[in-house]
Amino acid sequence: GVSEAMAAVRSFVEQVGPTDATVAIYGETGTGKEVVARRLHLASLRATGPFVALNAACVPRELFESELFGHKRGAFTGAVGDRAGLFREAEGGTLFIDELAELPLESQAKLLRALETRHVRGVGEAGEVPVDVRIIAATNRDLWSEVQAGRFREDLYFRLSVFPIVLPPLRDRPEDLGPLAAHLLARMAGPARRLEADAERALSGHDWPGNVRELLNVLRRASLFAKGELIAAPLVRQMLAASVFAHARPTAPPS
């Protein structure tokens, strides 16, 4: 992007990436929080180490501790073998925890201890083991509101917010639509590679509730149905109307 907002994000990555600081990334769904996390990792001295990602919303609440810290065989029903856990899988690299607000309070307390002591203990294990991991966390919620509501630990909030960054929604940086669209189309298979001028203007008239992820979906569909190298404005408008992010009913494919 060419906006001042994205220039600030790039500057943040350049300055904070080479450090070992914990980073909290805030932003709406689809703004690219994991992309920024990966850039921070690649800008760090840990770039040759693993980048391990966890989407906390996808893990059953009773398995968070095992997922993060591992377990011994037989520690609970279904534990048919030893598991190292994501902290140890990310040794020497970065552990990215997305949808951070989904962590249950008990797991938040254990995550805080791991951050402070740099040691973890798996479920059913007798002792702790040291870990060398950088933590980057992300959420689309207002964590301070979650703290006030009693759903997120205040001490963990402050421990994670040493270097916070807020990713701007796409509707607040319309000047980035053209460069983003060109970049995304160049990576797609198929003959369609460019937007007509009217098609680009059609993009700027949308408020993008799904942000960059929605833009990617719209361009994928438009590229699939385009006849030739150029994508016309009527096709873009039809794909926008069918966007699941806009809560519209799907339309029939163009004839």
C-alpha positions in Angstrom: 0.0 0.0 0.0 0.9 3.6 -0.4 -1.0 5.1 2.5 0.6 6.8 5.5 -1.1 4.1 7.7 0.7 1.3 5.9 4.0 3.2 5.9 3.7 3.4 9.7 3.1 -0.4 9.8 6.2 -1.0 7.7 8.2 1.3 10.0 7.0 -0.6 13.0 8.1 -3.9 11.5 11.6 -2.4 10.7 12.1 -1.1 14.2 10.5 -3.8 16.4 11.2 -6.8 14.2 14.9 -7.2 15.0 14.2 -7.1 18.7 12.9 -10.0 20.9 10.0 -7.9 22.2 6.6 -9.3 22.6 4.1 -7.8 20.2 0.3 -7.5 20.3 -1.4 -6.9 16.9 -4.9 -5.5 16.9 -7.1 -5.3 13.9 -10.4 -6.3 12.3 -10.9 -9.6 10.6 -9.0 -9.7 7.3 -6.6 -6.8 7.9 -3.5 -9.1 7.7 -2.5 -9.7 11.3 -0.7 -12.9 10.5 1.0 -11.3 7.5 2.5 -8.7 9.9 3.4 -11.4 12.4 5.4 -13.3 9.7 7.1 -10.1 8.6 8.1 -9.4 12.2 9.5 -12.9 12.4 11.5 -12.5 9.1 12.9 -9.2 10.3 14.2 -10.8 13.5 17.3 -12.6 14.4 15.0 -15.7 14.7 14.2 -15.6 11.0 15.9 -19.0 10.4 13.9 -20.6 13.3 10.4 -21.9 13.1 7.3 -19.7 12.8 4.5 -21.6 14.6 0.9 -20.3 14.5 -2.0 -21.1 16.7 -5.6 -20.0 16.1 -7.0 -20.0 19.6 -10.6 -20.0 18.2 -10.0 -23.4 16.7 -8.9 -25.3 19.8 -11.4 -26.8 22.3 -11.1 -25.1 25.6 -10.1 -28.2 27.5 -7.1 -28.8 25.1 -5.5 -25.3 25.3 -2.9 -26.3 27.9 -1.9 -29.5 26.0 -1.8 -27.5 22.7 0.5 -24.8 24.1 2.7 -26.7 26.6 2.4 -30.4 25.5 1.5 -33.5 27.6 2.7 -36.9 28.7 1.2 -40.1 27.4 -1.7 -41.1 29.6 -2.1 -37.6 31.2 -5.8 -37.5 30.1 -8.2 -39.5 28.1 -7.0 -39.5 24.5 -3.4 -38.8 25.3 -2.1 -41.8 23.5 1.4 -40.4 23.1 3.8 -37.7 24.3 3.3 -34.2 22.8 5.8 -31.5 22.8 3.4 -28.5 22.5 3.7 -25.4 20.4 6.0 -23.6 22.8 8.7 -26.3 22.3 7.9 -26.6 18.6 8.7 -22.9 18.2 12.0 -23.2 20.1 14.5 -20.6 18.7 11.7 -19.0 16.6 8.4 -17.3 17.0 5.0 -18.5 18.4 2.1 -16.6 16.9 -1.2 -16.8 18.9 -4.1 -15.5 16.9 -7.6 -14.9 18.3 -5.9 -14.3 21.7 -9.1 -13.3 23.4 -10.4 -16.9 23.0 -7.9 -18.2 25.5 -9.8 -19.3 28.7 -8.7 -17.6 32.0 -6.9 -20.6 33.3 -4.8 -20.9 30.1 -4.1 -17.1 30.3 -2.6 -17.6 33.7 -0.3 -20.3 32.5 0.6 -18.3 29.4 1.6 -15.4 31.6 3.8 -17.6 33.7 5.5 -19.0 30.6 6.2 -15.5 29.4 7.6 -14.4 32.7 9.7 -17.5 33.5 10.5 -18.7 30.0 9.7 -22.2 31.3 6.8 -24.5 30.5 5.4 -27.7 32.0 3.3 -30.0 30.0 0.1 -31.7 31.3 1.3 -34.7 33.4 4.9 -33.7 33.3 7.0 -33.7 36.6 9.1 -30.6 35.9 9.5 -27.5 33.8 11.7 -27.1 30.8 13.2 -23.9 29.5 12.0 -22.4 26.2 13.5 -19.8 23.9 10.5 -18.3 22.1 9.3 -14.9 20.9 5.6 -14.4 21.4 3.5 -12.4 18.9 -0.3 -12.3 19.7 -3.2 -10.9 17.7 -6.9 -10.2 18.3 -9.8 -8.5 16.6 -11.3 -7.6 19.9 -10.7 -4.6 22.2 -8.7 -6.4 24.9 -9.0 -3.6 27.5 -12.8 -4.0 27.2 -12.3 -7.8 27.7 -10.2 -7.0 30.8 -13.0 -4.7 32.2 -15.6 -7.4 31.6 -13.5 -10.0 33.5 -12.8 -12.1 30.5 -9.1 -11.3 30.1 -6.4 -11.0 32.7 -5.1 -7.5 33.3 -1.6 -8.6 34.1 -1.4 -10.6 30.8 -2.8 -7.6 28.9 0.0 -5.4 30.1 2.6 -8.2 29.6 1.6 -8.6 26.0 1.1 -4.9 25.2 4.8 -3.9 25.4 4.7 -3.1 21.7 1.1 -2.9 20.5 0.2 -2.1 16.9 -3.2 -1.5 15.3 -3.7 -2.4 11.7 -6.0 0.0 9.8 -9.1 -1.3 8.1 -9.2 -1.2 4.4 -12.0 1.4 4.3 -9.7 3.9 6.0 -7.0 3.6 3.3 -8.8 3.7 0.0 -5.6 4.8 -1.8 -4.3 1.3 -1.2 -7.0 -0.4 -3.1 -5.4 0.0 -6.5 -1.9 -1.3 -5.5 -3.4 -4.1 -3.4 -5.7 -5.2 -6.3 -2.8 -5.2 -8.8 -0.6 -7.2 -6.4 -3.2 -9.8 -5.7 -4.2 -10.2 -9.3 -0.6 -10.7 -10.3 -0.4 -13.7 -8.0 -3.5 -15.5 -9.4 -3.8 -18.1 -12.1 -5.8 -17.3 -15.2 -5.7 -14.7 -17.9 -7.2 -11.7 -16.0 -4.4 -9.5 -14.8 -5.8 -6.0 -14.6 -8.8 -4.0 -13.7 -10.5 -1.5 -16.0 -10.5 2.1 -14.6 -14.2 1.9 -13.9 -13.7 -1.5 -12.2 -11.1 0.1 -9.8 -13.6 2.9 -9.1 -16.2 0.3 -8.3 -13.9 -1.1 -5.6 -13.5 2.3 -4.0 -17.3 2.6 -3.5 -17.4 -0.4 -1.2 -16.8 -0.2 2.6 -14.9 -3.6 2.8 -16.2 -5.1 6.1 -14.0 -8.1 5.4 -11.0 -6.0 4.6 -8.1 -7.4 2.5 -9.5 -11.0 2.8 -12.8 -9.8 1.2 -10.9 -8.0 -1.6 -9.0 -11.2 -2.3 -12.2 -13.2 -2.5 -13.9 -10.6 -4.8 -10.8 -10.5 -7.2 -10.6 -14.3 -7.3 -14.2 -14.6 -8.4 -13.9 -11.8 -10.9 -10.7 -13.3 -12.3 -12.4 -16.6 -12.7 -15.3 -15.2 -14.7 -13.5 -12.5 -16.7 -13.3 -12.9 -20.4 -9.8 -11.9 -21.3 -7.0 -10.0 -19.5 -9.1 -7.0 -18.3 -11.8 -7.2 -15.5 -14.8 -5.0 -16.3 -16.7 -2.8 -13.8 -20.1 -4.7 -14.1 -18.3 -7.9 -13.2 -16.7 -6.3 -10.2 -20.0 -4.9 -9.0 -21.7 -8.3 -9.4 -18.9 -9.9 -7.3 -19.2 -7.2 -4.6 -23.0 -7.8 -4.4 -22.4 -11.5 -3.9 -19.7 -11.0 -1.2 -20.4 -13.0 1.9 -18.9 -10.2 4.0 -21.7 -7.9 2.7 -24.3 -10.4 3.8 -25.8 -10.6 0.3 -27.3 -13.6 -1.4 -25.1 -15.3 -3.9 -25.8 -14.3 -7.5 -25.7 -16.5 -10.6 -22.4 -16.7 -12.4 -22.1 -14.2 -15.3 -23.1 -15.6 -18.6 
